[in-house]
Amino acid sequence: MELSMRKLIILFSLVLLLFTACQSGAALEETTVSPNPTLAQPIINTAVPITNTPPPPVIEEATTNSIQPTATNAPPTEQPPTPTPTVTPIPENPVSSISLEPIISGLIQPLYLTHAFDDRLFILEQAGTIRILQNGELLPEPFLDIMDPVNSNSNEQGLLGLAFHPNYQENGYFFLNYTNVNGGTNIARYRVSSDPNVADPNSEQILLTVPQPYANHNGGMVAFGPDGYLYVGMGDGGSQGDPEGNGQNTGTLLGSILRLDIDSLDGSYTIPADNPFVDDPNARPEVWAYGLRNPWRFSFDRLTNDLFVADVGQNTWEEVSWLAAGTPGGQNFGWNFMEGNHCYVTNCNPANFVPAVFEYDHTQGCSISGGYIYRGQQFLSLYGNYFVADFCSGIIWGVFQQPDGSWQSTIVYRSSLPITSFGEDVNGELYVVARTGQILQVRP
């Protein structure tokens, strides 16, 4: 009977278990079952209960533009850097000849040509006017007429120099070098009017007046250097042989190149702190270089910032000197101990002075008119050549620095024109200015 009772209990338990499984339904398929459960162990449903939490987002298969993961989880491979474009320098070779293309004629004793950072050309006429050449046409109205305060009675007097402020397009300032009615040199600032082709003649601010003992050797050049300062060329005061000894006297402004900071709000000038003689009580602080006879024209290389100074000679030699960019101020160009690379007085020591890189004697001319080194893009065969001329003979030379640092010169044109100056436009193209009224472009 006891055995029958045990069979009845087991049969009842099986029926009960079958009933429970039917109630649980498909959930049993997701149940994790421990291995080898004991018969009396409860079955725990480990299915995740339904909640309101949204399912995780579906990650779509990466497209061909996506970064593919690597098996090692290494960072993505970096793209190679963009190569820096190589700037091929323009070949520089000495030229053997040039030509001159007439641009305009009919001017009255033009002395200089420059630009105002646009395509216009501004031409100085000696008596005191500035004319504009625009689109090949000479505008009928002068940009500026200051004939009344300008004294042009002597051959070397008049409106001699023009430089536009580096920020001219913002402030409208430009600077002139002219001889006044008393024969002295005025360095003056003017401003353009509301009409870009007309300056305001009443805007004059005289920065500096330098008395001149004689009517010649007034210098005349004004130019902004790469440092933003205004450089002013002053002759030795005139006569012959520098009778007052101004060339070797840093206590005077004559016979020098001056360096001025002209950005004071009141229109005056100040002295750059690194001018060479600021701490010398016996020197003028404006002086940047000295030992010059008549630096009628000088120019900065727009590529390298080197300085070329053409100094008119005395009896025999005309010269061009060169200072590499970064050369400190205080350089002595030698006059009146030296004329070119030759002693003008006895017992001079050429090693004490800046040498001439080009010179010619008076069998080829009588008065040098300095120019520019060509940095234009129109005629690349001229690139790297410095051009200079003689006023009396009209001969034009090309001067070229060789790779070893030496200089060579070649007569590249015989013009017979009274060349007063060269000029440079905004693009670096070069022009010849003839006192007989012509402007001509330098071409191969």
C-alpha positions in Angstrom: 0.0 0.0 0.0 2.9 2.3 0.8 4.2 1.7 -2.7 0.9 2.5 -4.3 0.8 5.7 -2.4 4.2 6.8 -3.7 3.2 6.1 -7.3 0.1 8.2 -6.8 2.2 11.1 -5.5 4.6 11.0 -8.4 1.7 10.8 -10.9 0.1 13.9 -9.2 3.5 15.8 -9.5 3.8 15.1 -13.2 0.3 16.3 -13.9 1.0 19.5 -11.9 4.2 20.2 -13.8 2.6 19.7 -17.1 -0.2 22.1 -16.2 2.3 24.8 -15.2 4.3 24.5 -18.5 1.1 24.9 -20.5 0.4 28.2 -18.7 3.9 29.6 -19.4 3.6 29.1 -23.2 6.4 30.1 -25.5 8.3 31.9 -22.7 9.9 28.6 -21.9 11.9 28.7 -25.1 13.8 31.8 -23.9 14.4 30.4 -20.5 18.0 29.7 -19.5 18.1 26.4 -17.7 20.9 25.4 -15.4 22.5 22.1 -16.3 21.4 19.0 -14.5 18.7 20.6 -12.4 17.5 18.7 -9.4 13.9 17.6 -9.6 12.7 19.9 -6.8 14.7 23.0 -7.9 12.4 25.9 -9.0 12.8 27.2 -12.7 13.7 30.9 -12.8 12.5 32.8 -15.8 15.4 35.0 -16.9 13.6 36.6 -19.8 13.9 40.4 -20.0 10.7 42.0 -18.9 9.0 44.4 -21.3 9.6 48.0 -20.4 9.0 51.4 -22.0 12.8 51.8 -22.8 13.3 52.2 -26.5 15.4 49.6 -28.2 19.0 50.5 -29.1 19.5 52.2 -32.5 20.2 50.1 -35.5 23.8 50.5 -36.8 23.6 50.4 -40.5 26.4 48.9 -42.6 29.1 51.4 -43.3 29.2 53.0 -46.7 32.3 53.1 -48.9 32.9 56.7 -47.7 33.0 55.7 -44.0 36.1 54.9 -42.0 36.2 51.1 -41.6 37.2 49.7 -38.2 40.3 47.6 -38.1 40.6 44.2 -36.4 43.3 45.7 -34.1 41.2 48.8 -33.3 44.2 50.9 -34.5 43.5 54.6 -35.3 42.6 55.5 -38.8 45.5 56.0 -41.2 46.3 59.7 -41.5 46.0 61.3 -44.9 49.3 62.4 -46.4 49.9 66.2 -46.0 49.2 68.4 -48.9 52.5 69.1 -50.7 53.7 72.8 -50.4 53.8 74.3 -53.9 57.4 74.8 -55.0 58.1 78.4 -56.1 60.3 78.4 -59.1 62.6 81.4 -59.1 62.6 83.5 -62.2 65.9 83.1 -64.0 68.1 86.1 -63.9 70.6 86.8 -66.6 72.4 89.9 -67.8 70.8 91.5 -70.8 72.8 92.8 -73.8 70.2 95.1 -75.3 66.8 96.8 -74.7 64.4 98.9 -76.7 62.3 101.9 -75.7 58.6 102.1 -76.6 57.2 105.6 -76.6 54.2 106.0 -74.3 53.5 109.7 -74.2 55.0 113.0 -75.3 54.3 116.7 -74.9 55.1 117.0 -71.2 57.0 120.1 -69.9 60.4 119.1 -68.5 59.3 115.9 -66.7 61.7 114.8 -64.0 60.2 111.7 -62.4 57.4 109.1 -62.6 55.8 106.9 -60.0 52.5 105.2 -59.0 49.9 105.4 -56.2 49.4 101.7 -55.9 47.1 101.5 -58.9 47.4 101.6 -62.7 47.8 105.4 -63.0 51.2 107.0 -63.6 52.1 110.2 -61.8 54.6 112.4 -63.6 56.5 115.4 -62.1 57.1 118.4 -64.2 59.9 120.6 -63.0 58.1 123.9 -62.7 55.7 122.5 -60.1 52.9 120.3 -61.5 52.1 116.7 -61.3 50.3 115.1 -64.2 48.4 111.8 -64.4 48.7 109.3 -67.2 45.7 107.0 -67.1 44.8 104.3 -69.7 47.4 105.8 -72.0 45.9 109.3 -71.9 47.3 112.4 -70.2 44.5 113.9 -68.1 44.0 117.5 -68.9 43.8 118.7 -65.3 47.0 118.4 -63.2 46.8 116.3 -60.1 48.6 119.1 -58.3 49.8 122.6 -59.3 52.2 124.3 -56.9 54.1 126.4 -59.3 53.8 129.5 -57.1 55.8 128.2 -54.1 58.2 126.2 -56.3 61.5 127.8 -57.4 62.6 126.3 -60.7 64.9 129.1 -61.9 68.1 127.1 -61.8 68.7 123.9 -63.8 68.7 121.7 -60.7 65.8 123.4 -58.9 62.1 122.7 -59.0 59.6 120.0 -58.0 62.1 117.2 -57.7 60.6 114.2 -55.8 57.3 112.5 -55.1 56.5 109.5 -52.8 53.0 108.2 -51.9 52.5 107.0 -48.4 52.4 103.2 -48.1 48.8 103.5 -46.8 47.9 106.1 -49.4 44.7 104.4 -50.3 43.5 104.8 -46.8 45.0 108.2 -45.7 45.5 110.0 -49.0 48.9 111.4 -48.0 51.8 111.9 -50.4 55.2 113.7 -49.9 57.1 116.1 -52.1 60.7 117.4 -52.3 61.0 120.8 -53.9 63.1 123.9 -53.8 61.2 126.9 -52.4 61.3 130.6 -53.4 64.4 131.1 -51.2 66.2 128.3 -52.8 66.0 126.0 -49.8 64.7 122.4 -49.9 61.1 121.8 -48.6 59.9 118.3 -47.6 56.2 118.6 -47.5 53.1 116.5 -47.1 49.9 116.9 -49.1 46.6 115.1 -49.3 44.3 114.1 -52.1 40.9 115.7 -52.4 37.5 113.9 -52.7 38.4 113.6 -56.4 41.1 110.8 -56.7 42.6 112.6 -59.7 43.0 116.0 -57.9 45.0 116.8 -54.8 44.2 119.5 -52.4 46.8 122.3 -52.9 45.8 123.8 -49.5 46.7 120.7 -47.6 50.4 121.4 -47.5 52.2 120.5 -44.2 55.9 121.4 -44.4 57.9 118.8 -42.4 61.4 120.0 -43.0 63.1 123.0 -44.6 66.9 122.8 -45.4 68.7 125.9 -46.5 70.8 125.5 -49.6 74.1 127.5 -49.9 74.1 127.2 -53.7 71.6 126.6 -56.4 72.9 123.1 -57.5 73.3 119.7 -55.8 69.9 119.8 -54.2 69.4 116.0 -54.3 65.6 115.6 -54.7 64.6 112.0 -54.2 62.1 110.9 -51.6 61.1 107.3 -51.2 59.5 105.0 -48.6 61.8 102.2 -47.5 60.7 98.7 -46.7 60.6 99.7 -43.1 57.9 102.3 -43.7 60.2 105.3 -43.1 60.7 108.2 -45.5 64.2 108.4 -47.1 65.3 111.8 -48.4 68.2 112.5 -50.7 70.2 115.6 -50.0 73.1 116.9 -52.1 76.2 118.5 -50.6 74.9 122.0 -51.0 76.5 122.8 -54.3 79.4 124.6 -56.0 82.4 122.4 -56.9 84.4 120.0 -54.7 82.2 120.5 -51.7 83.8 123.7 -50.4 81.9 123.6 -47.1 82.8 120.0 -46.4 79.2 118.9 -46.0 79.7 115.4 -47.4 81.8 114.3 -44.4 80.0 116.3 -41.8 77.2 114.4 -40.0 76.3 117.7 -38.2 74.5 118.9 -41.3 71.6 117.5 -43.3 73.5 118.2 -46.6 75.4 115.5 -48.4 73.2 112.8 -46.8 70.3 110.4 -47.0 67.9 111.2 -44.2 65.5 108.7 -42.6 62.3 110.1 -41.1 59.3 108.7 -39.3 56.4 110.8 -40.8 53.4 109.1 -39.1 52.9 111.7 -36.3 49.3 112.8 -36.1 50.3 116.5 -36.2 52.1 116.1 -39.5 55.6 116.6 -38.1 58.3 114.0 -38.3 60.1 112.1 -35.6 63.5 110.3 -35.5 63.5 106.4 -35.8 65.1 105.1 -32.6 67.6 103.0 -34.6 68.9 105.9 -36.7 72.7 105.7 -36.4 73.4 109.1 -34.9 70.6 109.6 -32.4 73.1 109.5 -29.5 75.8 111.6 -31.1 75.5 115.2 -29.8 77.6 116.4 -32.7 75.5 114.8 -35.5 72.0 115.4 -36.8 69.8 112.5 -35.8 67.9 112.6 -39.2 71.1 111.4 -41.0 71.0 107.8 -42.0 74.0 107.7 -44.5 76.4 110.4 -45.6 79.4 111.1 -47.9 77.2 111.9 -50.9 77.6 114.6 -53.5 74.3 114.6 -55.2 72.2 111.5 -54.8 69.7 112.6 -57.5 68.0 109.2 -57.7 68.0 106.1 -55.5 65.7 103.1 -55.3 64.9 100.0 -53.2 64.7 96.6 -54.9 61.0 95.6 -54.4 62.0 92.0 -54.2 65.1 92.0 -51.9 64.9 95.5 -50.3 68.5 96.2 -51.4 69.3 99.9 -51.9 70.8 101.3 -55.1 72.2 104.9 -54.9 73.2 106.8 -58.0 75.5 109.7 -57.0 76.3 112.4 -59.6 80.1 112.8 -59.9 82.4 115.8 -59.9 85.1 115.9 -62.6 85.5 112.4 -63.8 83.4 109.6 -62.3 79.7 108.9 -62.1 78.8 106.0 -59.7 76.2 103.6 -58.4 76.6 102.2 -54.9 74.7 99.3 -53.4 73.7 98.3 -49.9 72.3 94.9 -49.2 69.0 94.8 -47.2 69.6 94.9 -43.5 72.8 96.9 -43.8 72.9 99.2 -40.7 72.7 102.9 -41.0 75.8 105.2 -40.7 77.4 104.1 -43.9 79.9 106.6 -45.5 79.8 106.8 -49.3 83.1 108.6 -49.5 82.5 112.1 -51.0 84.6 114.3 -51.0 87.4 112.0 -50.2 86.3 109.7 -53.1 84.8 110.1 -56.5 83.5 106.7 -57.5 86.2 104.2 -56.5 89.0 106.8 -57.0 90.6 109.1 -54.6 89.4 112.7 -55.0 91.9 113.9 -52.5 95.4 112.6 -51.8 96.0 109.9 -49.2 92.4 108.6 -49.0 91.7 105.0 -48.0 89.0 103.4 -50.2 88.5 100.7 -47.6 86.8 103.2 -45.3 83.9 103.8 -47.6 81.0 102.1 -49.4 82.4 101.1 -52.8 80.7 101.8 -56.2 79.4 98.7 -57.9 79.2 100.6 -61.2 81.0 103.6 -62.5 81.8 105.3 -65.8 83.9 108.2 -66.7 83.1 111.4 -68.5 84.1 110.1 -71.9 80.6 108.4 -71.8 78.5 111.1 -70.1 78.4 113.8 -67.5 75.6 113.2 -65.0 74.1 109.9 -63.8 70.3 109.3 -63.6 69.7 106.4 -61.3 67.1 103.8 -62.0 65.6 100.5 -60.8 66.2 96.8 -60.8 63.6 95.2 -63.1 61.0 93.2 -61.2 58.1 93.3 -63.6 56.3 90.3 -65.1 55.9 91.5 -68.7 59.5 91.0 -69.9 61.1 88.2 -67.8 64.3 88.4 -69.9 65.0 91.7 -68.1 64.4 90.3 -64.6 67.2 91.1 -62.1 68.9 93.8 -64.2 69.4 97.2 -62.8 69.1 100.0 -65.4 70.8 103.4 -65.2 71.4 106.2 -67.7 73.4 109.3 -68.3 71.6 112.6 -68.7 74.0 114.1 -71.2 74.7 111.2 -73.6 71.5 109.2 -73.2 73.4 106.0 -72.8 71.6 103.3 -70.8 73.5 100.6 -69.0 72.3 97.3 -67.6 74.1 96.4 -64.3 73.9 92.8 -63.1 75.2 91.0 -60.0 76.8 87.7 -60.8 76.3 84.6 -58.5 79.7 85.1 -57.0 78.7 88.6 -55.9 80.6 90.6 -58.5 79.0 93.1 -60.8 79.1 93.5 -64.5 77.8 96.3 -66.7 76.8 96.5 -70.4 75.7 99.4 -72.6 72.2 98.2 -73.6 70.9 101.2 -75.4 72.1 104.5 -76.9 69.2 106.9 -76.9 70.6 110.4 -77.3 67.7 111.5 -75.0 68.3 113.8 -71.9 67.2 111.1 -69.4 66.3 112.7 -66.1 65.1 109.6 -64.4 63.5 106.2 -64.5 60.1 105.3 -63.1 58.4 102.2 -61.9 54.7 101.4 -62.2 52.6 99.4 -59.7 53.5 96.1 -61.5 57.3 96.8 -61.6 57.5 97.7 -65.2 60.1 100.4 -66.0 59.9 103.7 -67.8 62.5 106.3 -69.0 61.7 109.9 -68.4 63.2 112.4 -70.8 63.4 116.1 -70.1 62.3 116.9 -73.6 58.8 115.7 -72.7 58.7 111.9 -73.5 57.9 108.9 -71.4 59.1 105.6 -72.9 58.7 102.0 -71.6 61.8 99.8 -71.2 61.3 96.6 -73.2 63.6 93.8 -74.6 
